Amino acid sequence: MNYRFAALAVVAVALSACTTAAPLKSDPIKARWVGQSAGKFFAAYGPQYSDVANGSSTVYNWRGGYKRIKMENGKSASVSCAATLTVSSDYNIRDIRIVADRPGSTGPSYCEELLVPAAG
């Protein structure tokens, strides 16, 4: 009986560790664009290539930022960024999700470098 109780306690501890969520890393792209006008986004980065109505929202598929960059390792790469933007009926961005990204010139995300300009 004690063996069963001990095994159950071990399983319970293991499962509780699995359900504890680690803090999410902040998403600077969402922080910059959620709540902003989709018109402002598309004016800055180019138009969407397709859209689909989804209830009172529209999901826009966008790709842009085509560029050749020099990376930190000295190599050159052709890069771009692709995202889906969920836009409400008042044309404000409710969600932005990156669907294709490459390493950038100064870090792991070209999309972040493109869509979140450095302050200064």
VMD Tcl script that draws the C-alpha trace (Angstrom):
set ca {
  {0.00 0.00 0.00}
  {2.79 2.44 0.85}
  {4.43 1.64 -2.48}
  {1.27 2.68 -4.35}
  {0.98 5.89 -2.37}
  {4.63 6.77 -3.03}
  {4.24 6.06 -6.77}
  {1.09 8.18 -6.89}
  {2.89 11.03 -5.12}
  {5.76 10.88 -7.61}
  {3.33 10.96 -10.55}
  {1.40 13.88 -9.00}
  {4.60 15.89 -8.55}
  {5.69 15.15 -12.11}
  {2.33 16.18 -13.51}
  {2.24 19.37 -11.50}
  {5.62 20.30 -12.95}
  {4.21 19.74 -16.44}
  {1.27 22.06 -15.88}
  {3.33 24.96 -14.57}
  {3.69 27.39 -17.43}
  {6.92 29.24 -17.89}
  {6.53 32.98 -18.36}
  {6.04 33.83 -22.03}
  {8.74 35.84 -23.69}
  {7.34 39.23 -24.62}
  {6.51 39.67 -28.28}
  {7.75 43.07 -29.45}
  {5.93 42.78 -32.79}
  {2.58 42.27 -31.08}
  {3.41 44.98 -28.55}
  {4.11 47.41 -31.40}
  {1.18 46.59 -33.70}
  {-1.80 45.18 -31.79}
  {-4.30 48.01 -31.38}
  {-2.81 50.03 -34.26}
  {-4.56 50.77 -37.54}
  {-4.03 48.16 -40.24}
  {-3.89 51.09 -42.67}
  {-0.81 52.37 -40.86}
  {0.83 48.93 -41.14}
  {0.04 48.48 -44.84}
  {1.10 52.05 -45.66}
  {4.47 51.44 -44.03}
  {5.16 47.90 -45.29}
  {3.02 47.31 -48.38}
  {-0.36 45.74 -49.06}
  {-1.61 42.28 -48.20}
  {-1.61 39.60 -50.88}
  {-4.87 38.01 -49.73}
  {-7.60 38.30 -47.15}
  {-10.39 36.17 -45.72}
  {-13.45 37.31 -43.75}
  {-13.70 35.60 -40.38}
  {-16.89 36.71 -38.64}
  {-16.59 40.38 -37.76}
  {-12.82 40.26 -38.41}
  {-10.71 39.92 -41.52}
  {-7.49 37.90 -41.65}
  {-4.93 39.47 -43.99}
  {-1.95 37.55 -45.35}
  {1.05 39.80 -45.85}
  {4.61 39.37 -47.07}
  {7.17 42.13 -47.45}
  {10.48 43.60 -46.45}
  {12.32 41.95 -49.32}
  {15.95 42.85 -48.90}
  {19.50 41.56 -49.12}
  {21.27 41.97 -45.79}
  {24.71 41.38 -44.37}
  {24.46 39.12 -41.34}
  {26.57 39.20 -38.17}
  {28.67 36.29 -39.47}
  {29.64 38.38 -42.52}
  {27.53 36.42 -45.00}
  {24.80 37.97 -47.14}
  {21.24 36.69 -47.28}
  {18.02 37.54 -49.08}
  {15.31 38.01 -46.50}
  {11.62 38.81 -46.19}
  {8.92 38.54 -43.58}
  {5.43 36.98 -43.74}
  {2.60 37.50 -41.29}
  {-1.12 37.11 -40.79}
  {-2.94 40.08 -39.34}
  {-6.35 39.68 -37.73}
  {-8.12 42.99 -38.15}
  {-11.40 44.02 -36.51}
  {-14.30 45.70 -38.27}
  {-12.94 49.10 -37.14}
  {-9.71 48.26 -39.09}
  {-7.53 47.92 -36.00}
  {-5.06 45.05 -35.67}
  {-6.25 42.56 -33.04}
  {-3.51 39.98 -33.60}
  {-0.38 39.64 -35.68}
  {1.33 36.29 -36.16}
  {4.63 35.79 -37.94}
  {4.43 32.81 -40.30}
  {7.83 33.06 -42.04}
  {10.99 34.67 -40.71}
  {14.74 34.51 -41.21}
  {17.68 35.55 -39.04}
  {18.28 39.27 -39.28}
  {21.40 41.36 -39.54}
  {21.65 41.82 -35.77}
  {19.62 38.99 -34.26}
  {17.46 35.93 -34.72}
  {14.45 37.68 -36.33}
  {14.44 39.76 -39.50}
  {10.69 40.36 -39.00}
  {11.39 41.93 -35.63}
  {14.11 44.14 -37.09}
  {11.75 45.23 -39.86}
  {8.49 45.67 -37.96}
  {9.82 47.08 -34.69}
  {12.20 49.88 -35.59}
  {14.83 50.62 -32.96}
  {14.18 53.72 -30.89}
  {16.61 56.49 -31.27}
}
mol new
graphics top color blue
foreach p $ca { graphics top sphere $p radius 0.5 }
foreach p [lrange $ca 0 end-1] q [lrange $ca 1 end] { graphics top cylinder $p $q radius 0.2 }
display resetview
